[in-house]
């Protein structure tokens, strides 16, 4: 599954884009895409939140999706919560 992300993106960001594409049943998503403009729903967000926590141990919230201007902003939260990332996660 292609993610269409930028060169050198972290494994966490690439994994996040894969999860989003899978939930949306799209071949790929791009960092600049808006989740809801792609047809995403609140139920889909709940699936993504669970899958991200299972895969990366990082907690993101439903609110993060409403507040984020694009998928890259949410991927940044996933990266921050990853061991060795810039932050301790977003709860």
Buried (B, 14 or more C-beta within 10 A) or exposed (E): EEBEBEEEBBEBBBBBBBBBBBBBEBEBBBBEBEBBEBEBEEEBBEBBBEBBBEBBEBBBBEEBBEEBEBBBEBBBBBBBBBEEBEEEBBE
